[in-house]
Amino acid sequence: MVRSRCQRRGPRGEVDAVLQRPQRRSHLRRSVSSSGEIVHGRVRGLLESQGKYDEGDPLYLRAIEIGEKTLGPDHPALATSLNNRARMLEAQGKHNEAIPLLERASSIRRKRLGGCHHSTVDTQITLERVQKHVREETN
């Protein structure tokens, strides 16, 4: 399990799971492109919550394209866009399409944020869940 790998010693020497301790996110700055990524993100989320996946998917694809061009191929904000689209695909039952996105997001986050960062762990858990669905579908 991912959680057991992510431990650290506290100030008194005790071992705490990183996921049990709230993480400060002040050091992570959100990069916003000139195309209005925040607005796109809210629209995507609204469409997804309404089950309008076909209308939301082009916005996810656009966010990924913008992120790659403006932030680079290994930026944590790009990993967020990849992860979000993968979760939308998972909600639609398109597990095979979600796996490569989650693998890439996990790789970016592991490289840039570390293996025990809450976002990295969350993406890895999602990837494992989706891979399990694929295995179950093939049996």
C-alpha positions in Angstrom: 0.0 0.0 0.0 1.3 3.5 -0.8 0.7 4.9 2.6 3.0 2.6 4.4 6.0 3.8 2.3 5.5 7.4 3.3 6.6 7.8 6.8 8.8 10.3 8.6 10.0 10.9 12.1 8.3 13.7 14.1 10.1 16.1 16.5 10.0 13.6 19.3 11.2 10.7 17.2 7.8 9.1 16.6 7.0 7.8 13.1 3.9 9.4 11.6 2.3 8.6 8.2 2.6 11.6 6.0 -1.0 11.3 5.0 -2.2 11.7 8.6 -0.5 15.0 9.1 -2.1 18.0 7.3 0.2 19.4 4.6 0.8 23.1 4.1 0.3 24.2 0.5 1.6 27.7 0.8 4.8 26.8 -1.0 2.8 25.6 -4.1 1.9 28.6 -6.2 -0.8 28.1 -8.8 0.3 29.1 -12.3 -2.5 30.7 -14.3 -2.1 31.1 -18.0 -3.5 34.1 -19.9 -6.3 31.9 -21.3 -8.2 31.9 -18.0 -7.3 28.5 -16.7 -9.2 29.1 -13.4 -12.4 29.9 -15.3 -11.9 26.8 -17.5 -11.4 24.7 -14.4 -14.6 25.9 -12.8 -16.6 25.3 -16.1 -15.0 21.8 -16.4 -16.0 20.9 -12.9 -19.5 22.2 -13.4 -20.0 20.3 -16.6 -18.6 17.1 -15.0 -20.9 17.4 -12.0 -23.8 17.6 -14.3 -22.6 14.5 -16.2 -21.9 16.5 -19.4 -18.6 14.8 -20.0 -18.7 15.3 -23.8 -18.8 19.1 -23.2 -16.1 19.1 -20.5 -13.6 16.9 -22.2 -12.5 19.5 -24.8 -11.8 21.9 -22.0 -9.6 19.3 -20.2 -7.7 18.7 -23.4 -7.2 22.4 -23.9 -6.0 22.9 -20.3 -3.4 20.1 -20.9 -2.3 21.7 -24.2 -1.9 25.1 -22.6 -0.1 23.6 -19.6 2.4 21.8 -21.8 3.1 25.0 -23.9 3.2 27.5 -21.1 4.5 25.5 -18.1 6.5 22.7 -19.7 6.0 19.0 -19.8 6.9 18.3 -16.2 5.1 21.0 -14.2 3.0 20.0 -11.2 0.1 22.1 -12.5 0.1 20.0 -15.7 0.0 16.9 -13.6 -3.2 18.3 -12.0 -4.8 18.7 -15.4 -3.8 15.2 -16.4 -5.1 13.8 -13.2 -8.4 15.7 -13.5 -9.1 14.4 -17.0 -8.2 10.9 -15.9 -10.7 11.1 -13.1 -13.4 12.3 -15.5 -12.6 9.3 -17.8 -12.7 7.0 -14.8 -16.2 8.3 -13.9 -17.3 7.4 -17.4 -15.8 3.9 -17.1 -13.1 4.6 -19.6 -10.4 3.1 -17.5 -8.0 2.2 -20.3 -7.9 5.8 -21.4 -7.3 7.1 -17.9 -4.3 4.9 -17.1 -1.7 6.7 -19.3 -2.8 10.0 -18.0 -2.5 8.9 -14.4 0.9 7.3 -15.1 2.2 10.5 -16.5 0.7 12.6 -13.7 2.2 10.2 -11.1 5.6 10.4 -12.8 5.6 14.2 -12.9 4.5 14.5 -9.3 7.0 11.9 -8.0 9.8 13.7 -9.8 8.8 17.3 -8.9 7.1 16.9 -5.5 8.5 13.6 -4.1 7.0 10.2 -3.6 5.4 11.0 -0.3 3.7 14.3 -1.2 0.0 14.1 -0.7 -0.7 14.8 -4.4 1.7 12.1 -5.5 0.1 9.6 -3.2 -3.4 10.5 -4.2 -2.5 10.1 -7.9 -0.9 6.7 -7.2 -3.9 5.5 -5.3 -6.2 6.5 -8.2 -3.9 4.8 -10.7 -4.0 1.6 -8.6 -7.8 1.7 -8.4 -8.2 2.2 -12.1 -5.7 -0.6 -12.9 -7.7 -2.9 -10.6 -10.9 -2.0 -12.5 -9.2 -2.9 -15.8 -8.0 -6.3 -14.3 -11.5 -7.0 -13.1 -13.0 -6.1 -16.5 -10.8 -8.5 -18.3 -11.6 -11.4 -16.0 
